[in-house]
Amino acid sequence: MEKIQSEVGVGWVKLERITIDPEVMGGQPCIRGLRIPVSLIIKLIAAGRTNKDILEDYPELEEEDIKQSLEYAAWTVSEKVLPVTL
């Protein structure tokens, strides 16, 4: 069976380190196909963990993984909802 995994593009930027695979973590956006969801990185940062802390706890991660996780999160919350008048 062919493995389905795609990189994420947000606006004009392609985030090659953020992947979505229906067979990994239920299709959540993850770091490079690993079982480390973007949401975990964001939660760790929100809890006060530094990049250094995260990289020590998850040695398979790189600084760019954290940066792209933040870029992805920023993109998802910046989507605008415009009212439609009929």
Secondary structure, DSSP 4 states (H G I P E B T S, - for coil): -PPP-EEEEETTEEEEEEEE-TTSGGG--EETTSS-BHHHHHHHHHTT--HHHHHHH-TT--HHHHHHHHHHHHHHHT--------
